[in-house]
Amino acid sequence: MINTYKSNAYGTFASVYDLFMDNVPYDEWGDYLYGLLKEYGICDGLVLDLGCGTGTMTEYLAGRGYDMIGVDNSEDMLEIAMEKRVESGHDILYLEQDMREFELYGTVRAIVSICDSLNYITEPEELKQVFYWADNYLDPDGVFIFDFNTEYKYREILGDQTIAESREECSFIWDNYYYEEERINEYELSLFIRDEELSKGGSEIYRRYQETHYQRSYTLEEMKELLSAAGLRFLAAYDAFTREAPSETSERIYIIAGKGEE
């Protein structure tokens, strides 16, 4: 039996987000990010995880000795992040804020934003505002490291594709639509989550939830221009998880930026 509900982006999905992301090699991603931080001399101190979600990478970096702050605009995601904090014992500060207007109590050694969080900023002017605040809260020698999905990935890999996965307690159908002219990728999520309470009577009762997400594709050149307009200095760009230059078939790109002019 299925009941249907409509929910906001990363509302209901937050409760099963980690389950469906268990195929992501977070330790490898974390090692790569940690290596970039050390390469730019950030070996300790305050680090902001912008768009931290359920706190998986925040916890990873806390385990590497950084004093972590996590910012996300999803209360549901942060609740799960705080549960992880209780389990780990790490002293992490979580703030429920919109990254387009986040506020900190002072500056930080580094800001990181991964898992294509910045692609959710669909207006270039608003992304420039995110970069402005990043510049505002970075130490003079600090770095901003972030990744983003490329247009190639949306157009050739995700666009007009359906991804489905089923687990014992839940399943999802993920329909993708890429609108090339607007450069927007729309995700329509249908979640089927087992209702533990109602299923005690012997019948398997699943609730259906629907969410819609939007991401925008940006080019590397656009990112450079927006960084510069916000006062940040472009330092490097890599094809994700390598030290190779991005190519036309790069699906994810990492950028490292610093404050101002040399």
Backbone bond lengths (Angstrom), bond angles and torsions (degrees), N, CA, C in turn:
res aa  C-N    CA-C-N  psi(-1)  N-CA   C-N-CA  omega(-1)  CA-C   N-CA-C  phi
1 M - - - 1.465 - - 1.522 108.73 -
2 I 1.346 117.68 140.83 1.455 121.56 -176.69 1.526 109.56 -130.11
3 N 1.337 116.11 129.61 1.452 122.76 170.69 1.524 108.16 -107.93
4 T 1.327 118.27 143.43 1.456 121.68 -174.67 1.523 111.66 -111.62
5 Y 1.347 115.89 135.70 1.449 122.71 177.63 1.523 108.31 -132.99
6 K 1.317 116.34 154.38 1.460 122.20 174.41 1.522 107.31 -109.30
7 S 1.340 117.39 129.08 1.459 119.49 -178.01 1.512 110.76 -131.57
8 N 1.330 115.96 165.37 1.454 121.58 -179.72 1.516 111.00 -80.88
9 A 1.345 115.59 161.67 1.459 120.88 -178.63 1.524 110.98 -55.25
10 Y 1.317 114.83 132.65 1.456 123.06 -179.24 1.517 112.25 54.10
11 G 1.314 116.18 35.40 1.446 121.34 172.12 1.517 108.58 -90.84
12 T 1.332 115.88 -85.83 1.459 120.52 179.31 1.529 111.09 -62.08
13 F 1.328 117.37 -37.72 1.462 120.84 -176.63 1.520 111.62 -59.95
14 A 1.331 117.08 -25.93 1.463 119.64 179.61 1.515 111.47 -57.44
15 S 1.340 116.75 -35.61 1.461 120.38 -175.85 1.524 112.92 -68.01
16 V 1.336 116.94 -22.15 1.469 119.72 -179.26 1.533 111.58 -122.18
17 Y 1.337 116.66 7.92 1.464 121.42 -176.04 1.525 111.80 -55.99
18 D 1.317 117.04 -49.91 1.466 120.03 -177.44 1.523 111.99 -64.78
19 L 1.325 116.77 -33.49 1.456 120.30 179.15 1.519 110.91 -61.49
20 F 1.329 116.33 -45.79 1.461 119.59 -177.67 1.523 112.98 -81.11
21 M 1.316 116.95 -11.58 1.460 120.50 178.12 1.527 111.67 -100.73
22 D 1.343 117.01 12.43 1.460 118.56 -176.51 1.524 113.34 -71.74
23 N 1.340 116.85 -5.93 1.463 119.62 175.24 1.528 111.93 -90.98
24 V 1.334 116.96 -4.69 1.464 120.66 177.64 1.527 108.68 -79.51
25 P 1.330 118.63 126.74 1.475 121.21 -178.74 1.527 111.06 -78.22
26 Y 1.330 116.60 72.47 1.459 120.77 -174.28 1.525 112.79 -58.17
27 D 1.341 117.01 -35.29 1.464 118.80 179.50 1.524 110.75 -64.20
28 E 1.338 117.02 -40.71 1.458 120.05 177.96 1.522 110.61 -66.98
29 W 1.345 116.03 -42.21 1.464 119.67 177.34 1.528 109.98 -62.22
30 G 1.334 115.65 -41.69 1.456 120.30 179.59 1.518 111.92 -64.92
31 D 1.324 116.77 -41.37 1.467 120.22 177.87 1.523 110.94 -60.92
32 Y 1.317 115.98 -40.56 1.464 120.86 179.41 1.534 110.02 -64.15
33 L 1.324 116.76 -47.44 1.456 121.24 -179.92 1.523 110.90 -63.89
34 Y 1.322 116.46 -42.47 1.466 121.90 178.63 1.526 110.36 -60.82
35 G 1.333 116.00 -40.18 1.455 120.06 178.14 1.521 112.16 -63.37
36 L 1.344 116.84 -40.07 1.460 120.34 178.07 1.526 111.03 -65.48
37 L 1.311 116.68 -42.54 1.464 120.24 178.69 1.523 110.68 -59.65
38 K 1.318 116.90 -47.25 1.472 120.02 179.98 1.519 111.45 -64.40
39 E 1.333 116.73 -37.10 1.461 121.12 179.98 1.522 111.28 -59.39
40 Y 1.339 116.08 -31.49 1.460 120.63 179.41 1.529 112.50 -100.70
41 G 1.318 115.42 19.26 1.455 121.21 171.87 1.507 115.87 79.52
42 I 1.331 117.78 13.41 1.471 121.29 179.40 1.529 107.62 -97.57
43 C 1.316 115.45 91.69 1.470 120.70 -176.11 1.521 112.76 -107.83
44 D 1.328 116.96 -9.81 1.465 121.06 178.65 1.514 108.39 -162.18
45 G 1.320 116.15 -173.99 1.459 120.79 176.90 1.516 113.62 91.64
46 L 1.335 114.99 -171.82 1.458 121.81 -176.74 1.523 112.02 -75.87
47 V 1.331 115.51 131.09 1.463 121.77 176.87 1.527 108.27 -132.12
48 L 1.317 115.49 132.86 1.468 121.52 177.53 1.516 109.97 -99.01
49 D 1.332 116.68 128.68 1.464 123.14 172.11 1.524 106.78 -100.65
50 L 1.331 116.21 105.43 1.457 122.63 -173.04 1.529 109.46 -93.46
51 G 1.338 115.78 118.38 1.461 120.00 -171.53 1.511 109.44 78.56
52 C 1.323 115.75 50.43 1.472 121.94 -169.13 1.522 113.52 -74.95
53 G 1.337 118.71 -15.28 1.459 119.88 179.38 1.513 112.48 59.46
54 T 1.316 116.49 -131.08 1.467 121.00 -178.15 1.521 112.66 -84.17
55 G 1.320 117.17 8.86 1.462 120.52 170.71 1.514 116.79 82.60
56 T 1.321 118.51 14.16 1.462 119.93 -177.94 1.530 111.37 -61.70
57 M 1.354 117.05 -49.05 1.465 119.16 -179.70 1.520 111.17 -74.33
58 T 1.320 117.52 -30.64 1.461 121.06 175.75 1.519 109.77 -60.11
59 E 1.326 116.42 -45.33 1.459 121.62 177.71 1.535 111.01 -63.52
60 Y 1.336 116.18 -41.43 1.463 119.80 -179.88 1.529 110.37 -58.50
61 L 1.335 116.28 -48.92 1.470 119.50 -177.33 1.528 111.67 -69.69
62 A 1.341 117.37 -33.52 1.463 120.01 174.46 1.525 109.88 -61.03
63 G 1.324 115.67 -37.39 1.460 120.23 177.93 1.515 113.41 -68.53
64 R 1.341 116.89 -16.75 1.465 121.68 177.05 1.520 111.59 -94.99
65 G 1.329 116.20 7.63 1.456 119.83 172.30 1.512 116.38 100.61
66 Y 1.337 118.24 2.15 1.457 120.19 179.01 1.531 110.96 -83.02
67 D 1.320 116.47 149.62 1.461 122.11 172.41 1.528 106.67 -87.59
68 M 1.313 116.66 109.19 1.457 120.75 -167.26 1.530 114.10 -99.54
69 I 1.335 113.37 142.29 1.456 122.94 167.78 1.528 106.72 -122.18
70 G 1.305 116.88 133.67 1.459 120.82 177.28 1.519 110.46 -117.22
71 V 1.330 116.56 130.43 1.463 121.72 178.32 1.523 109.14 -120.43
72 D 1.327 116.27 130.89 1.461 121.45 175.42 1.523 107.65 -154.89
73 N 1.344 116.18 152.90 1.469 119.01 -179.16 1.531 112.59 -97.06
74 S 1.345 117.06 5.53 1.460 120.60 179.30 1.525 110.07 -103.07
75 E 1.315 115.50 112.86 1.462 120.31 177.80 1.528 110.73 -60.62
76 D 1.333 115.95 -38.44 1.465 120.01 -178.29 1.529 111.27 -65.13
77 M 1.336 116.69 -42.76 1.459 120.35 177.92 1.527 110.71 -62.84
78 L 1.317 116.56 -43.92 1.467 120.67 -177.83 1.521 111.98 -66.36
79 E 1.318 117.57 -32.54 1.464 119.62 176.72 1.528 110.54 -60.38
80 I 1.328 115.92 -41.36 1.464 119.93 178.46 1.521 110.16 -69.14
81 A 1.340 117.02 -40.01 1.460 120.84 177.24 1.526 110.94 -58.97
82 M 1.312 116.67 -40.69 1.461 120.18 -178.89 1.531 111.94 -71.35
83 E 1.321 116.57 -29.46 1.467 119.44 173.19 1.528 109.95 -64.98
84 K 1.337 116.75 -39.90 1.470 120.17 177.03 1.527 110.50 -64.63
85 R 1.318 116.15 -36.83 1.470 120.23 179.15 1.524 110.96 -62.32
86 V 1.324 116.44 -40.13 1.465 120.17 177.92 1.523 110.16 -62.69
87 E 1.335 116.66 -42.85 1.459 120.83 -178.87 1.528 112.38 -66.96
88 S 1.332 116.90 -39.31 1.464 120.59 -176.08 1.521 113.11 -84.09
89 G 1.326 116.07 -28.96 1.456 119.89 -175.75 1.516 113.74 80.55
90 H 1.326 117.62 6.25 1.460 120.58 179.59 1.534 110.64 -72.02
91 D 1.308 115.75 142.19 1.464 121.51 -178.96 1.530 108.76 -88.25
92 I 1.324 116.63 81.99 1.462 123.04 -177.09 1.522 109.48 -110.44
93 L 1.330 116.48 133.81 1.459 121.47 175.74 1.522 108.32 -95.65
94 Y 1.328 116.62 121.95 1.461 121.21 176.78 1.524 109.88 -108.72
95 L 1.345 115.30 135.32 1.456 122.01 -179.24 1.523 109.30 -126.80
96 E 1.327 116.38 128.90 1.461 120.47 175.84 1.531 108.47 -87.33
97 Q 1.335 115.34 100.09 1.455 120.65 -176.33 1.523 109.93 -145.73
98 D 1.321 115.05 154.08 1.457 122.26 172.36 1.525 107.72 -80.48
99 M 1.335 117.79 128.00 1.456 119.67 -176.43 1.529 112.68 -64.12
100 R 1.330 117.41 -16.98 1.457 119.68 178.80 1.523 112.43 -74.98
101 E 1.328 117.05 -12.19 1.460 120.93 179.60 1.532 110.50 -150.11
102 F 1.342 115.11 41.95 1.464 117.92 -178.42 1.528 111.08 -72.62
103 E 1.342 115.24 152.05 1.456 122.15 179.59 1.518 109.33 -131.46
104 L 1.314 115.93 135.55 1.459 122.28 176.32 1.529 109.18 -117.74
105 Y 1.341 115.36 169.24 1.462 120.55 -179.33 1.522 111.88 -85.16
106 G 1.323 116.26 -11.18 1.455 121.63 -179.89 1.515 109.00 -176.16
107 T 1.319 116.63 -167.99 1.458 120.42 -178.31 1.529 111.16 -85.87
108 V 1.339 114.93 165.26 1.459 121.72 -178.73 1.528 109.21 -131.10
109 R 1.340 115.58 157.65 1.459 120.59 179.33 1.517 111.55 -69.33
110 A 1.347 116.22 -34.82 1.465 120.08 -177.49 1.518 109.70 -154.05
111 I 1.329 114.24 155.23 1.462 122.51 171.38 1.516 107.19 -124.68
112 V 1.326 116.84 133.11 1.458 121.39 176.95 1.524 108.42 -124.36
113 S 1.317 115.78 147.56 1.466 120.85 176.72 1.522 107.18 -151.16
114 I 1.333 116.12 108.80 1.460 119.62 -175.28 1.526 110.73 -124.27
115 C 1.321 114.45 -173.31 1.474 121.59 -178.01 1.531 110.87 59.60
116 D 1.336 116.06 40.46 1.471 124.35 177.01 1.528 114.11 50.56
117 S 1.325 116.36 33.06 1.469 119.30 179.18 1.520 111.63 -59.58
118 L 1.336 117.54 -37.28 1.458 120.06 -175.59 1.520 112.76 -72.95
119 N 1.334 117.84 -19.24 1.460 119.05 175.04 1.523 112.34 -64.94
120 Y 1.336 116.54 -18.93 1.461 119.88 177.77 1.531 112.01 -73.33
121 I 1.327 116.83 -13.43 1.469 120.08 174.12 1.520 106.82 -85.33
122 T 1.321 116.62 102.86 1.470 120.38 -168.10 1.529 113.57 -91.36
123 E 1.323 118.31 -4.91 1.466 121.38 177.34 1.526 108.88 -112.45
124 P 1.325 119.16 122.53 1.465 121.48 -179.56 1.526 113.84 -53.08
125 E 1.333 117.78 -39.26 1.466 120.06 179.75 1.522 111.33 -63.64
126 E 1.323 116.53 -34.50 1.459 120.05 178.79 1.528 110.44 -73.94
127 L 1.336 116.86 -34.79 1.461 119.15 175.57 1.526 109.89 -66.08
128 K 1.323 117.25 -38.19 1.463 119.82 175.91 1.526 110.45 -60.15
129 Q 1.331 116.75 -35.66 1.460 120.48 178.20 1.519 110.92 -66.48
130 V 1.336 117.45 -38.42 1.466 120.71 174.88 1.527 109.51 -59.24
131 F 1.332 116.07 -45.23 1.469 120.66 179.73 1.526 111.19 -64.37
132 Y 1.320 116.70 -36.12 1.460 120.36 178.01 1.529 110.56 -60.93
133 W 1.333 116.16 -46.55 1.468 119.24 -179.89 1.531 110.88 -67.34
134 A 1.331 116.47 -34.78 1.463 118.89 176.01 1.522 110.54 -60.46
135 D 1.329 116.52 -45.72 1.467 120.70 177.33 1.522 110.58 -61.43
136 N 1.324 116.43 -39.70 1.460 121.38 -177.18 1.522 112.43 -63.06
137 Y 1.336 117.07 -35.91 1.465 120.29 -173.25 1.534 114.23 -102.82
138 L 1.326 117.55 5.34 1.458 120.04 177.11 1.521 110.77 -85.71
139 D 1.344 116.44 141.94 1.452 121.24 167.76 1.530 108.69 -59.49
140 P 1.338 117.78 157.76 1.470 120.14 -179.90 1.525 114.40 -53.24
141 D 1.326 117.33 -34.77 1.467 121.04 179.00 1.528 112.04 -104.72
142 G 1.328 116.05 18.33 1.463 120.06 -177.35 1.516 112.93 -78.87
143 V 1.340 116.02 167.66 1.455 121.15 178.28 1.522 110.12 -131.42
144 F 1.320 113.77 152.25 1.461 122.89 176.62 1.523 106.29 -117.57
145 I 1.332 116.38 117.59 1.463 121.86 -178.87 1.521 108.32 -117.86
146 F 1.329 115.88 124.58 1.458 119.15 179.83 1.521 110.32 -146.41
147 D 1.325 115.59 161.49 1.459 120.38 175.74 1.528 109.41 -120.89
148 F 1.313 115.48 165.36 1.468 120.15 174.45 1.520 109.91 -154.74
149 N 1.324 114.73 147.03 1.461 120.59 173.50 1.519 109.40 -73.73
150 T 1.323 115.71 142.81 1.463 120.51 -178.06 1.528 111.59 -91.75
151 E 1.329 114.67 165.58 1.457 119.74 175.61 1.521 110.44 -61.99
152 Y 1.331 117.11 -35.95 1.469 120.79 178.09 1.527 110.15 -56.66
153 K 1.315 117.52 -43.42 1.468 120.64 -178.80 1.524 111.39 -64.65
154 Y 1.337 116.51 -44.68 1.458 119.21 -179.60 1.526 111.06 -66.19
155 R 1.325 116.16 -42.63 1.462 120.19 -174.26 1.516 112.40 -75.80
156 E 1.337 117.42 -42.84 1.462 121.44 -170.93 1.525 114.13 -101.30
157 I 1.316 117.83 -26.47 1.472 120.48 -174.23 1.527 111.81 -104.81
158 L 1.322 116.89 -49.73 1.462 120.69 -174.59 1.520 113.72 -95.01
159 G 1.332 117.21 -36.23 1.455 121.45 -170.43 1.515 114.40 -53.06
160 D 1.331 115.07 129.38 1.467 122.81 177.76 1.528 112.69 56.21
161 Q 1.320 115.73 31.98 1.461 121.97 176.13 1.529 109.62 -110.45
162 T 1.308 115.23 152.77 1.459 121.37 174.82 1.523 108.76 -117.16
163 I 1.331 114.59 128.05 1.459 121.37 177.89 1.521 107.12 -114.12
164 A 1.310 116.09 129.59 1.464 119.98 179.81 1.517 109.70 -134.52
165 E 1.313 114.95 144.48 1.463 119.81 178.49 1.520 108.73 -149.86
166 S 1.306 115.86 141.70 1.457 120.84 -177.86 1.523 110.30 -125.87
167 R 1.310 115.42 132.21 1.464 122.76 173.88 1.521 108.10 -122.83
168 E 1.311 116.41 170.83 1.463 119.76 -176.50 1.526 111.89 -61.03
169 E 1.363 116.40 -42.74 1.458 119.47 -175.26 1.512 113.96 -96.48
170 C 1.337 117.66 -10.30 1.454 119.66 -179.90 1.530 110.03 -166.14
171 S 1.333 114.52 163.74 1.461 120.21 176.01 1.520 107.66 -151.16
172 F 1.336 116.10 165.80 1.452 118.11 177.42 1.515 111.02 -145.77
173 I 1.321 115.02 154.49 1.465 123.48 170.21 1.517 106.05 -121.91
174 W 1.333 116.51 125.48 1.457 122.82 -172.68 1.525 107.43 -121.41
175 D 1.325 116.61 101.26 1.465 121.90 178.91 1.521 110.03 -93.97
176 N 1.344 116.11 129.94 1.458 122.05 179.97 1.522 110.39 -110.49
177 Y 1.324 116.41 138.61 1.465 122.01 174.41 1.523 107.56 -135.43
178 Y 1.327 116.09 119.86 1.454 119.32 178.89 1.524 109.73 -104.59
179 Y 1.346 115.76 120.90 1.450 121.82 178.82 1.525 107.52 -98.60
180 E 1.334 114.87 100.48 1.460 120.50 -168.66 1.518 112.45 -63.98
181 E 1.321 117.83 -38.23 1.461 119.47 -178.18 1.521 111.10 -65.48
182 E 1.324 116.92 -43.29 1.471 121.22 179.45 1.519 111.88 -83.72
183 R 1.355 115.64 -16.20 1.470 123.07 -177.87 1.532 111.06 61.50
184 I 1.311 115.25 37.92 1.460 122.38 179.38 1.521 109.21 -113.63
185 N 1.323 115.88 132.94 1.462 120.68 172.43 1.528 107.89 -105.51
186 E 1.314 115.54 124.29 1.460 121.59 179.08 1.524 108.95 -102.72
187 Y 1.328 115.40 128.88 1.456 121.92 174.87 1.519 108.40 -108.02
188 E 1.308 116.85 124.50 1.463 120.20 172.74 1.525 107.64 -110.54
189 L 1.313 114.82 116.47 1.458 121.72 -176.95 1.518 110.91 -104.52
190 S 1.305 115.77 128.76 1.462 121.42 169.78 1.521 106.74 -116.40
191 L 1.317 115.77 117.96 1.457 122.04 -177.05 1.521 109.75 -109.50
192 F 1.307 115.80 137.24 1.466 122.01 177.57 1.525 106.66 -122.50
193 I 1.338 115.55 104.51 1.462 121.16 -172.31 1.525 109.34 -114.56
194 R 1.311 115.06 127.86 1.468 121.24 -178.59 1.523 110.17 -65.42
195 D 1.320 115.45 127.79 1.458 121.85 176.84 1.524 107.73 -87.89
196 E 1.344 115.33 103.94 1.461 120.24 -174.56 1.525 112.23 -61.28
197 E 1.312 117.13 -38.93 1.457 120.48 -176.30 1.526 111.27 -68.81
198 L 1.356 116.05 -47.78 1.460 119.75 -177.60 1.519 112.36 -72.95
199 S 1.324 117.41 -21.10 1.465 120.68 -178.65 1.524 113.05 -83.60
200 K 1.331 117.33 -3.47 1.461 119.84 -178.97 1.521 112.55 -66.94
201 G 1.326 117.41 -21.93 1.456 120.17 -178.14 1.514 114.78 -77.84
202 G 1.317 117.22 0.41 1.456 120.41 178.68 1.512 113.38 112.94
203 S 1.337 118.21 -31.55 1.461 121.69 177.11 1.520 109.94 -82.81
204 E 1.327 115.05 146.90 1.453 120.18 176.35 1.536 108.13 -88.81
205 I 1.323 116.93 108.92 1.455 122.26 -177.73 1.527 109.08 -106.69
206 Y 1.317 115.94 122.89 1.462 121.25 178.60 1.531 108.92 -117.71
207 R 1.303 115.60 139.91 1.457 121.14 173.80 1.524 108.73 -99.59
208 R 1.316 116.21 136.17 1.453 120.85 178.13 1.526 109.48 -100.70
209 Y 1.323 115.09 128.20 1.459 121.55 177.56 1.528 108.24 -121.29
210 Q 1.320 116.54 147.76 1.456 120.86 178.74 1.521 110.32 -125.63
211 E 1.318 116.03 135.13 1.451 122.62 177.99 1.527 108.88 -135.24
212 T 1.325 116.14 151.91 1.458 121.36 176.21 1.517 109.35 -128.04
213 H 1.331 116.16 132.43 1.460 122.64 -179.43 1.521 108.90 -125.33
214 Y 1.333 115.12 150.67 1.461 120.23 177.85 1.524 109.52 -130.69
215 Q 1.328 115.95 137.83 1.453 121.92 172.83 1.528 108.85 -132.48
216 R 1.333 115.53 153.08 1.459 120.97 179.08 1.519 109.92 -115.15
217 S 1.310 115.92 142.78 1.458 119.81 175.79 1.528 109.75 -88.07
218 Y 1.314 115.52 140.87 1.452 122.73 175.81 1.523 108.57 -128.07
219 T 1.318 115.84 149.99 1.454 120.04 173.64 1.520 108.98 -91.46
220 L 1.319 115.87 163.00 1.457 120.42 177.56 1.530 110.46 -60.85
221 E 1.325 116.97 -40.58 1.456 120.32 -179.90 1.526 111.37 -64.10
222 E 1.330 116.61 -39.13 1.463 119.57 176.97 1.520 110.72 -62.75
223 M 1.316 116.46 -42.09 1.460 120.42 178.46 1.530 110.54 -60.95
224 K 1.308 117.05 -43.89 1.465 120.53 178.93 1.522 111.10 -60.66
225 E 1.331 116.66 -43.69 1.463 121.13 -178.86 1.528 111.17 -64.52
226 L 1.330 116.66 -42.17 1.460 120.45 -179.92 1.526 111.14 -68.10
227 L 1.318 117.36 -38.52 1.460 120.87 176.30 1.524 110.55 -60.46
228 S 1.325 115.56 -47.60 1.459 120.44 -179.40 1.523 111.53 -62.65
229 A 1.331 116.72 -41.91 1.459 121.04 -179.77 1.529 111.86 -64.23
230 A 1.337 116.77 -26.48 1.462 121.41 -179.78 1.524 112.12 -90.47
231 G 1.336 117.22 -2.03 1.454 120.44 178.01 1.514 115.07 96.97
232 L 1.330 117.55 2.48 1.456 121.81 179.59 1.522 110.41 -90.62
233 R 1.326 116.08 157.87 1.460 122.63 -178.99 1.522 109.73 -111.95
234 F 1.307 116.80 121.95 1.456 122.19 176.68 1.527 109.45 -67.17
235 L 1.336 116.43 130.32 1.461 121.02 -179.41 1.523 112.70 -111.89
236 A 1.331 116.84 -43.39 1.468 119.38 -177.25 1.513 110.07 -165.04
237 A 1.333 115.53 159.00 1.466 122.57 174.02 1.516 107.93 -140.90
238 Y 1.322 115.96 138.68 1.462 121.28 -178.38 1.526 110.88 -133.61
239 D 1.316 114.94 145.68 1.455 120.02 164.65 1.530 105.73 -61.58
240 A 1.307 117.17 129.52 1.461 121.93 -168.52 1.523 113.24 -49.41
241 F 1.335 113.74 134.51 1.464 124.45 174.06 1.528 112.91 68.71
242 T 1.328 115.80 18.57 1.459 121.71 175.11 1.524 107.64 -134.12
243 R 1.318 115.55 -180.00 1.460 121.37 168.96 1.524 109.46 -112.57
244 E 1.341 115.75 22.79 1.451 121.53 -179.58 1.530 110.24 -91.30
245 A 1.337 115.73 151.28 1.458 120.13 177.24 1.526 110.21 -66.52
246 P 1.325 117.87 146.25 1.473 120.09 176.99 1.526 111.06 -60.36
247 S 1.333 114.95 149.97 1.457 120.93 179.02 1.522 108.90 -125.25
248 E 1.328 115.80 178.19 1.468 120.02 -180.00 1.520 112.17 -65.45
249 T 1.335 117.41 -20.20 1.464 120.75 -179.72 1.534 112.34 -106.76
250 S 1.307 117.82 14.26 1.464 120.49 174.12 1.522 108.82 -65.57
251 E 1.322 116.19 133.05 1.455 120.68 179.14 1.526 112.07 -94.07
252 R 1.316 115.83 -28.89 1.461 121.81 179.74 1.528 107.23 -141.71
253 I 1.323 116.09 136.44 1.467 121.18 -179.51 1.517 108.92 -123.00
254 Y 1.324 115.37 138.26 1.463 122.09 172.48 1.514 109.02 -101.31
255 I 1.321 116.74 137.25 1.460 122.99 176.51 1.536 109.09 -122.67
256 I 1.310 114.79 139.13 1.461 121.79 172.44 1.512 107.88 -115.39
257 A 1.327 117.30 127.62 1.462 122.63 179.99 1.522 109.46 -130.54
258 G 1.333 115.51 154.45 1.467 121.63 177.37 1.513 109.91 -128.40
259 K 1.312 115.90 -179.93 1.468 120.81 -178.27 1.520 110.68 -80.76
260 G 1.330 114.47 136.74 1.451 122.81 165.53 1.513 117.31 51.18
261 E 1.331 115.12 -158.25 1.449 122.29 179.91 1.511 110.66 -89.05
262 E 1.346 114.85 156.07 1.453 119.04 176.60 1.517 110.00 -66.87
